[in-house]
Amino acid sequence: MAYNAEEAEFVAIEKAAASFPRQLPDRDFTYGTAGFRMRADLLPSIMFTVGLLASLRSKKCNGNTIGVMITASHNPAEDNGVKLVDPMGDMLNVDWEWYAAGLANARDPEKLRNGYMHCINKLKVDRSAPSKVIFARDTRPSGATLVKALTAALDAVKTPYIDYGYATTPQLHYLVRATNTVNSQYPYGEVSEEGYYKKLAEAFNRAMEFAKPNGAVTVDCANGVGAPKLKELIKHLPKDKLTINIINDQIENPDKLNNRAGADWVKTQQRGFEGFDGKPLDRYCALDGDADRLVYFFNEEGKVFRLLDGDRIATLAASFIGDLVRKAGLDNDITLKVVQTAYANGAATKYVEQVLKLKVECTPTGVKHLHHVAAQADIGVYFEANGHGTVLFSERALKTIRKHDPQSPAQLTALDTLKALCDLINQTVGDALSDLLLVEVVLAHKEWTVADWLGTYKEFPNKLGKVNVRDRGMYQTVPGTAERRLQSPPQVQIELDNIVKKYRDGRCFVRASGTEDAVRVYGEAAEAYDVDDMVGSVMSVISNLSGQMIEPVSEGEKSADVPPATTTTTSV
């Protein structure tokens, strides 16, 4: 039987999709900041639809390459996930998230066909346009099966693709942007994994030209893909500038992935990886499973654990870059902004505003919100407390830096270092390897120990709690408040205000979870015992409204959409 081109494509899609049947017919899936993320055996059908959407997205973007990253980041090894990367290496355009979910929730061949055509018609996709997709995955064993589902979809719609094998999430973002800028006036970098290492290493060498080596750092790689990739990066780094020791690099054992190790463990548990026994003031840091988060930590005398999280990295970077801008004579031409969410520690916000004299803007929770606001600044610094973040230099800022004529040797030195940072920082997405080198550059220039870094400000004690509720949809925040005030139920915000005013430097807010029927309660105050009392009181208000009792969460419970807790997490 002869088919026209359109019908032939539908037949090919339907035939290929049959090999990846939907596992939970009655469940709907949503595409969020983390893309799709769930138990790996539920993902093949969704992965197939992601392949279809990636092809359409590439066609809509005039044939530019789209990326697909297969990872579940800091989740346990039995989970997996997938997210799409847009042409400039940023996250999928938010307007396309709804279409991603629509295709993923197609329950039979007819609905898949209708959903596919709906995307084409509503998004005005030219089916004859060229398309190209590149993809990579982390070290989870389920990745190989998911690659088969993805490539089956791409083959069905005749979209060329390149499989980059194992890679960190930031490396794929780099490769997407490098691919799409290869013929531009300012290419992002060589289109290869090797090119990624060369770019970082060369920039690090330039950035360290006027700094003294500052000892060694030990990196906890969470037994994930960051371990082999960091080993490759080290081969390209100058031997006399920095010593990097690697631990938790057992990628051959899937059960060890993110298990009592890595950035999420360190942040949520407020302690080092299992067996951590660092000497006082020795520098340690931790990556997460796909190497897009970074936190630092160390022991003080007496084995007192200290954490230097995303808030600390943001203030360190903002302080140093702000100084470089001023010393280079660019402070009248370039402005710098720090972007935070409501989960940022209030002491960090005060430090940026009152000591560094920089503007702070607060956004709703989620990297896509932070990235969007940071991209509007000349230089935008954003890090979530969990260690995910980066620094964005606008095109205007980059042109100003490139064209600036220094008026003294001191200005030239600052300008050269600033130029090096523009290349060292992965501006597509938070990148633990890039951020690691950035932190080490700043500490070396400042000749700081981790204790010096910690001493810049004293954090307010804080706590993150969770209350399970019957309907998270009833908890709506006031628009324009960055999720810091509840609009409904109105009585909760009224009672919350009455509770918070009892505590010195008290701050507390409630927001609905993005992935489960629960609400999050974050609080901070001048004293730790006040935080416990305040957050407990607010949780009781919500619990009474829901008619449930408070119980402690089991150790290691995680939620993909929630910034990690800095003390005990509680649930109902």
Secondary structure as UniProt FT lines:
FT   HELIX           5..17
FT   TURN            18..19
FT   TURN            25..26
FT   TURN            33..34
FT   STRAND          35..39
FT   HELIX           40..42
FT   HELIX           44..60
FT   TURN            61..63
FT   STRAND          66..70
FT   TURN            73..74
FT   TURN            77..78
FT   STRAND          79..85
FT   TURN            87..88
FT   HELIX           94..96
FT   HELIX           97..104
FT   HELIX           109..122
FT   TURN            123..124
FT   TURN            127..128
FT   STRAND          133..137
FT   TURN            141..142
FT   HELIX           143..156
FT   TURN            157..158
FT   STRAND          161..166
FT   HELIX           169..180
FT   TURN            181..183
FT   HELIX           193..207
FT   TURN            208..210
FT   STRAND          216..220
FT   TURN            222..223
FT   HELIX           226..236
FT   TURN            239..241
FT   STRAND          243..247
FT   TURN            251..252
FT   HELIX           254..256
FT   TURN            257..258
FT   HELIX           263..269
FT   TURN            274..275
FT   TURN            280..281
FT   STRAND          283..287
FT   TURN            289..290
FT   STRAND          294..300
FT   TURN            301..303
FT   STRAND          304..308
FT   HELIX           310..327
FT   TURN            328..329
FT   TURN            331..333
FT   STRAND          336..341
FT   TURN            342..343
FT   HELIX           346..350
FT   HELIX           351..355
FT   STRAND          359..363
FT   HELIX           367..374
FT   TURN            375..376
FT   STRAND          379..383
FT   TURN            385..386
FT   STRAND          389..393
FT   HELIX           395..403
FT   HELIX           409..424
FT   TURN            427..428
FT   HELIX           432..446
FT   HELIX           450..454
FT   TURN            455..456
FT   STRAND          462..468
FT   HELIX           472..474
FT   STRAND          476..477
FT   TURN            479..480
FT   TURN            482..483
FT   STRAND          486..488
FT   HELIX           490..500
FT   TURN            501..502
FT   TURN            504..505
FT   STRAND          507..512
FT   STRAND          518..524
FT   HELIX           528..546
FT   STRAND          551..552
FT   TURN            555..556
FT   TURN            560..561
FT   STRAND          570..571
//
